[in-house]
Amino acid sequence: MSSTPGNQLASAFFLGRRRMERSLIGLTTLLMRLDWVVQPTIAFAISRAALFIAGIVGDVLLPTEEGHWVADPNSTFLSLWAKWDSQWYVQIARDGYWFQPLRQSNVAFFPVYPLAMRLLAPLVGENLVLAGFLVSNVAFLLALIFLYRLAELELADRESARRTVFYLALFPTAFFFSAVYTESLFMLLSVATMYYARCRHWLAAALTGMLASATRNLGVVLWALVAWEWLRQNGWSLQSTMQRRTWSLLLRNAKAHWSELVIIAAIPLGLLLYMAFLKIHFDRPLAFIEVQAAWGRQNVGPGAVIARELSALADFQLNRGSLNRLLNLSVALATLAIVPFIWRRLGEGYAVYSLVLILVPLSSSVASVLRYVLPLFPAFILLGWWGRSPTLDRALMASFAVGLGVLTAVFANWYFVA
């Protein structure tokens, strides 16, 4: 029987629909396989668009404090993202290091970030501010990708990994990830180091860890975290410390994989090389510590700092300075409070790492804690896990987004945030 034109049209329609369905299924499958790129990219795009708008609106509507450095006279937009410490990084990238005892000196700022700016500058017309802005934003996107992979590895749950990157991208001080600051690069190197360690890629972990230790002084703590991870993967744990079998197994693995331990030991080289540079040029290998006093930072211990800030609340006045101190103190206490939960869900290595990264800056002041908590990726992974509760998820997303908008507008007008 010959087919009629109507039957041919119907067959072509159903054949076309089946092909479209197969294409959609294939595309969906591909996107699911690439969710480790797609979800971080979406978080990056949404958060950066929101904070760029908030910065521009804040710059237009809020009064800007006069007399401050203008980063780029030819670009109001770029100048929004180069405030406060950004001046030091631009200066280092342009003129190099200098040191004067008892005075604020740029040796306080580690070299990898300004070096990245200097290397990129020839490609963008020697515009160091633009170079820093690009370094920060590219590094942050990559940091979100590594964080997603690490969270998925630790939690075995894609939705929790997705929430993790969104919480970080929308955190109230996440505008620092797009500013001419080291936050994004340090975050990238820190998360990449731990991701590579979890995957047993020890050489890659050592390289990124070494760069991290030359980006921030606390990057050297990654050495302990990676070493802890190596011990964990080779049969050691705190719970089994007193067992003879644990130590015999560890000794056997150390003999068999001694080269991995040598590779891991390279992580502090970033810090040591910077100290060697300071020794050669200024005869002060610890100059980056010496100059901290010029910023009013004196190590009195976290207990004394917290007690001092709590007592100051008795004379609390509703002004910008008091609100800033209250915010920083609240975030510091909240971070300390969730460390036991990080221990319970993610392990003792992550908990100790988080504790060190918050206690060291807290030993001198609560100032800038809002910024110092940004690289505490274990805390954001834990929040991603807790976000399984729809109520908590909505509360975190809403409060973080509002806080990000407000603090971005404030920062854009030279009001000190952290």
C-alpha positions in Angstrom: 0.0 0.0 0.0 1.4 3.4 -0.9 1.7 5.9 1.8 -0.4 9.1 1.5 1.1 12.6 1.9 -0.7 12.8 5.3 1.1 9.6 6.5 4.4 10.8 5.3 4.0 14.2 7.1 3.0 12.4 10.3 6.0 10.1 10.1 8.4 13.0 9.5 6.8 14.8 12.4 7.3 11.9 14.9 10.8 11.2 13.6 11.7 14.8 14.1 10.3 14.8 17.6 12.2 11.7 18.5 15.4 13.2 17.2 14.7 16.4 19.2 14.0 14.3 22.3 17.3 12.4 21.9 19.1 15.7 21.4 17.6 17.2 24.6 18.5 14.0 26.5 22.0 14.2 25.2 22.3 17.8 26.1 20.9 17.2 29.6 23.4 14.4 30.1 26.2 16.5 28.9 25.3 19.4 31.2 25.0 16.9 34.1 28.5 15.7 33.4 29.8 19.2 33.2 27.9 20.5 36.3 31.3 21.0 38.0 31.8 23.8 35.4 28.2 24.9 34.9 27.2 25.4 38.5 30.3 27.4 39.5 30.0 29.5 36.4 26.4 30.3 37.1 27.3 31.2 40.7 30.1 33.4 39.5 28.0 35.1 36.8 25.0 35.9 39.1 27.1 37.0 42.1 29.5 39.2 40.0 26.6 40.8 38.1 24.8 41.6 41.4 27.9 43.1 43.1 28.9 45.1 40.0 25.5 46.6 39.9 25.6 47.2 43.7 29.0 48.9 43.4 27.9 51.2 40.6 24.6 52.1 42.3 26.4 52.7 45.6 28.9 54.9 43.9 26.2 57.0 42.4 23.8 57.2 45.4 26.1 57.2 48.5 28.5 60.1 49.4 32.1 59.1 48.7 34.8 60.1 51.3 37.1 62.6 49.8 40.9 62.6 49.6 41.4 58.9 48.7 43.6 57.4 46.1 42.0 57.1 42.6 43.2 53.8 41.2 42.4 54.5 37.5 41.5 58.1 36.6 40.3 56.8 33.2 37.9 54.1 34.6 35.4 54.8 37.4 34.4 51.1 37.2 37.9 49.8 37.8 38.5 52.3 40.6 35.5 50.9 42.5 37.4 47.6 42.9 40.8 49.0 44.0 40.5 50.3 47.5 42.6 50.3 50.7 45.2 47.4 50.5 44.9 47.5 46.7 47.3 50.4 46.7 50.0 48.3 48.1 49.6 45.5 45.5 49.7 48.1 42.7 52.8 49.7 44.2 54.6 46.4 44.5 53.7 45.4 40.9 54.9 48.8 39.7 58.0 49.6 41.8 58.9 46.5 43.8 59.5 46.1 47.5 60.7 48.6 50.1 61.1 48.4 53.9 61.4 51.0 56.7 61.5 49.8 60.3 58.6 50.8 62.5 56.7 52.2 59.5 54.0 50.7 57.2 56.0 49.0 54.4 54.9 46.9 51.5 57.0 43.9 52.6 53.9 43.0 54.7 52.2 41.8 51.4 53.4 38.6 49.9 54.6 38.4 46.3 52.6 36.0 44.2 49.5 38.2 43.6 51.5 41.4 42.6 53.7 39.1 40.5 50.7 37.8 38.6 49.6 41.4 38.1 53.0 42.3 36.7 53.0 39.4 34.3 49.6 40.2 32.9 50.1 43.9 32.7 51.8 43.9 29.3 48.8 42.2 27.8 46.4 44.9 29.0 48.4 48.1 28.1 50.4 48.1 31.3 47.2 48.9 33.3 48.1 47.3 36.6 44.6 47.9 38.1 42.9 46.1 35.2 45.5 43.3 35.5 44.7 42.9 39.2 40.9 43.0 38.5 41.3 40.2 35.8 43.6 38.1 38.0 41.1 38.3 40.9 38.0 37.4 38.8 39.6 34.6 36.8 41.1 33.1 40.0 37.7 33.3 41.7 36.0 31.4 38.9 38.6 28.7 39.0 38.4 28.7 42.8 34.6 28.0 42.6 35.2 25.2 40.2 37.8 23.5 42.5 35.5 24.1 45.5 32.6 22.4 43.7 34.8 19.4 43.0 36.1 19.2 46.5 32.7 19.6 48.1 31.2 16.9 45.8 34.1 14.7 46.8 33.7 15.3 50.5 29.9 15.2 50.7 29.1 12.9 47.7 26.2 15.2 46.9 25.9 17.5 43.9 23.2 19.7 45.4 25.3 20.3 48.5 28.3 21.2 46.2 26.1 23.6 44.3 25.0 25.3 47.5 28.6 25.5 48.7 29.7 27.6 45.7 26.6 29.8 45.8 27.1 30.5 49.5 30.7 31.5 49.0 29.9 33.6 45.9 27.1 35.5 47.7 28.8 35.8 51.1 28.5 39.5 52.3 32.2 40.2 51.8 32.6 38.1 48.6 33.2 41.4 46.7 36.8 41.0 47.8 37.1 38.1 45.3 36.6 40.7 42.5 38.7 43.5 44.1 42.4 44.0 43.7 43.1 41.8 46.7 44.7 38.4 47.2 41.5 36.7 48.5 40.6 35.0 45.2 44.1 33.8 44.3 44.7 32.5 47.8 41.3 30.8 47.8 42.1 29.1 44.5 45.5 27.9 45.6 44.2 26.6 48.9 41.2 24.7 47.6 43.2 23.3 44.7 45.9 22.1 47.1 43.4 20.2 49.2 41.6 18.8 46.1 44.8 17.5 44.7 45.8 16.0 48.0 42.4 14.2 48.3 43.0 12.8 44.8 46.5 11.7 45.7 48.1 14.1 43.2 50.9 15.0 45.6 53.1 16.9 43.2 50.2 19.2 42.1 49.2 19.7 45.7 52.8 20.7 46.6 53.0 23.1 43.7 49.8 24.9 44.5 50.5 24.8 48.2 53.9 26.3 47.6 52.3 29.2 45.7 49.8 29.6 48.4 52.5 30.0 51.1 54.0 32.8 48.9 50.6 34.4 48.6 49.7 34.7 52.3 51.7 33.9 55.4 49.1 31.5 56.6 49.4 29.6 53.3 52.1 27.6 55.0 49.4 26.0 57.2 48.4 24.0 54.1 51.6 21.9 54.7 50.1 20.6 57.9 46.7 20.0 56.2 48.2 18.1 53.3 50.5 16.1 55.6 47.4 15.3 57.8 45.6 14.1 54.7 48.6 11.9 53.7 48.5 10.3 57.2 44.8 9.7 57.0 45.1 8.0 53.6 47.8 5.8 54.9 46.0 4.4 57.9 46.5 7.0 60.7 43.8 8.7 62.7 43.5 10.4 66.1 41.2 7.6 67.3 43.8 4.9 66.5 46.9 6.8 67.7 47.4 4.4 70.7 47.2 1.3 68.5 50.5 -0.4 67.7 49.2 -1.7 64.4 48.5 1.9 63.2 52.1 3.0 63.7 53.5 -0.2 62.1 51.2 0.4 59.1 52.2 4.0 58.9 55.9 3.2 59.1 55.6 0.7 56.3 53.7 3.1 54.1 56.3 5.9 54.8 59.1 3.6 53.6 57.2 2.6 50.5 56.0 6.2 49.6 58.9 8.3 51.1 59.0 10.3 47.8 55.5 11.6 48.5 56.6 12.9 51.9 59.5 14.7 50.3 57.2 16.3 47.7 54.7 17.4 50.4 57.6 19.0 52.4 58.1 21.5 49.5 54.9 23.4 50.4 56.7 25.8 52.9 59.2 26.7 50.2 57.1 29.6 49.0 57.3 31.3 52.4 61.0 30.4 52.8 61.9 31.8 49.4 60.2 35.1 50.3 62.0 35.2 53.6 65.3 34.6 51.7 64.4 37.5 49.4 63.9 39.8 52.5 67.1 38.6 54.0 69.1 39.4 50.9 67.5 42.8 50.2 66.8 44.1 53.6 68.7 41.8 56.0 65.3 41.2 57.7 63.9 37.7 56.9 60.9 38.4 59.1 60.2 41.9 58.0 56.7 41.0 57.0 56.0 40.3 60.7 58.0 43.3 62.1 55.9 45.8 60.2 52.6 44.5 61.5 52.9 46.7 64.6 52.8 49.7 62.3 49.2 48.7 61.5 48.4 48.6 65.2 48.5 44.8 65.3 50.0 43.4 68.5 49.7 39.7 69.4 47.8 39.5 72.7 46.0 36.3 72.1 42.5 35.5 70.8 41.1 35.2 74.4 42.2 38.7 75.3 41.0 40.1 72.0 37.5 38.6 72.4 37.3 39.7 76.1 38.3 43.2 75.0 35.6 43.4 72.3 32.9 41.9 74.5 33.6 44.5 77.2 33.5 47.3 74.6 30.0 46.3 73.8 28.9 47.7 77.1 29.6 51.2 75.6 28.1 50.3 72.3 27.0 53.3 70.2 25.1 53.2 67.0 27.7 54.4 64.6 29.7 53.0 61.7 32.8 52.0 63.8 30.8 50.2 66.4 28.7 48.3 63.9 31.8 47.2 62.1 33.3 45.9 65.3 30.1 44.1 66.2 29.9 42.5 62.8 33.5 41.3 62.9 33.2 39.9 66.4 29.9 38.1 65.6 31.5 36.4 62.5 34.6 35.5 64.5 32.5 33.8 67.3 30.2 32.1 64.7 33.2 30.7 62.9 34.7 29.4 66.2 31.3 27.9 67.0 31.1 25.8 63.9 34.6 24.3 64.1 33.4 21.3 66.1 30.8 20.6 63.4 33.5 20.8 60.7 35.4 18.2 62.8 32.4 15.9 63.0 31.4 16.1 59.3 34.6 16.7 57.4 37.3 15.5 59.8 39.9 16.8 62.2 42.3 18.0 59.5 39.8 20.5 58.2 38.7 21.6 61.7 42.3 22.3 62.8 43.0 24.2 59.6 39.9 26.3 60.1 40.8 27.0 63.7 44.3 28.1 62.9 43.2 30.4 60.1 40.7 32.2 62.4 42.8 32.2 65.6 45.9 33.7 64.1 44.4 37.0 62.9 42.1 37.0 66.0 45.2 37.0 68.2 45.7 40.7 67.5 42.4 42.2 66.5 38.8 41.4 65.2 39.4 44.0 62.5 39.1 42.5 59.0 37.8 39.1 60.3 34.9 39.5 57.8 37.6 39.2 55.1 39.8 36.7 56.8 37.0 34.1 57.0 36.6 34.0 53.2 39.4 31.4 52.6 37.8 29.1 55.2 36.5 26.7 52.6 35.7 23.9 55.0 33.1 26.2 56.7 31.4 26.8 53.3 31.4 23.1 52.5 29.7 22.5 55.9 27.1 25.2 55.2 26.5 23.5 51.8 25.7 20.3 53.7 23.5 22.1 56.2 21.6 23.8 53.4 19.7 20.6 52.8 17.2 22.2 55.0 15.1 24.4 52.7 14.4 26.9 55.5 18.1 27.4 56.3 19.0 27.5 52.6 16.6 30.3 51.9 17.7 32.2 55.0 21.4 31.9 54.1 20.8 32.9 50.4 18.6 35.9 51.3 20.8 37.2 54.1 24.0 36.7 52.2 22.7 38.4 49.1 21.4 41.4 51.0 24.6 41.7 53.0 26.7 41.4 49.8 24.7 44.3 48.2 25.0 46.6 51.2 28.7 45.9 52.0 29.7 46.2 48.3 28.1 49.6 48.1 29.8 50.7 51.3 33.2 49.4 50.1 32.8 51.1 46.7 32.7 54.5 48.6 35.9 54.0 50.6 34.1 53.1 53.8 36.3 50.5 55.6 34.6 47.1 55.8 37.4 44.6 56.5 
